[in-house]
Amino acid sequence: MGDPRRLKKKFSRPRRAMDVARISEDKGYTKRYGLKNKREIWKAQRFLNEIKGQARALLTKGSGGAEEFISRLVTLGMLSEEATLDDVLAIDLDRILDRRLQTVVYRTDLANTVRQARQLIAYGHIAINGNRVRSPGYLVKRSEERSIGFVHRSPLNDEGHVARGIKAEGGEEEKSDAQ
């Protein structure tokens, strides 16, 4: 019968394992977005392929259901309000990786680096709408962006916490008066 936790595969491996151009591109994504491994890129790529496949199917059969499909992508923050199915086909991997919780936490200055953002999420310090989220790959909806913060009981709620890296006006970290 199978393990109920593994209902379907969420990624697909590249067809050519030793393609030098793809490998160097994957390394760039891994470094820029602080990803743990290449599998996270492959998951995002598969999600992108599914979106584009649905858009192509809607283009060929007509516009029935296109508005609902586009509104779902607008909710995720991948398209603007006046987008069309042609705009869906123009979505690239960067847009999907920009919507990951790990990237949004870094861009909202809750973490100093992308890797620190991943660590804060995995250790349970980040919450959306007051609910703890421990998945760095969570796709943040446009409506949830402003409600991202630290968990209420997290020590990182204190702005003077060492891990927050508060900078002084001179550009150097604040030093204690005890020295």
C-alpha positions, 0 to 999 in steps of 0.5 A, a space after each residue: 500500500 505504501 507510506 501515506 507520508 510519501 504520496 507523490 514525488 515533489 521533484 524531478 531530477 534533471 535529464 542530463 546529470 552532468 550538464 556543466 551549464 545547468 550545474 553552474 546555474 544551480 550553484 548560483 541559485 543555491 548561493 543566492 537563495 541560501 538553499 540546502 541542496 539542489 533538490 530544493 531547486 528541482 522542487 521549484 522547477 517542477 512547480 514552475 513546469 506545472 504552472 506553465 503546463 496548466 497555462 498552456 492547457 488553458 490557452 489551448 482549450 480556451 479561457 474557461 478557468 483562466 481567471 481562477 488560475 491567474 487569481 491563485 498566482 496573484 494571491 501567491 504574489 507571482 503575478 500582478 493584478 492585470 496579468 494574462 496567461 501569456 504573463 504566466 508563461 513568462 514566470 521564471 525560477 527567480 520569482 518562485 524562489 523569491 516567494 519562499 519564506 526563507 527569502 522573504 525573511 531575509 528581505 524583510 531584515 529579520 535575518 542578516 543573511 539568507 542562511 541565518 533566515 533558514 536557521 531561524 525558520 528551522 529552529 522555530 523563531 519565525 511566525 506568520 499570523 502568530 503561527 510558527 512555520 518551520 519550513 523554509 520552502 513555504 511559499 508566502 502569499 502576498 497577504 501574509 508578507 506583512 504578518 511575518 515576525 518572530 514567535 511571541 515567546 522567542 528571545 529574538 523578539 528583543 531588539 537588542 538580541 545579539 543574533 539580530 545584529 543591530 547596527 549603530 549609526 556609524 556602521 559598526 555594531 554597538 559595543 557595551 559600556 562595560 568595556 
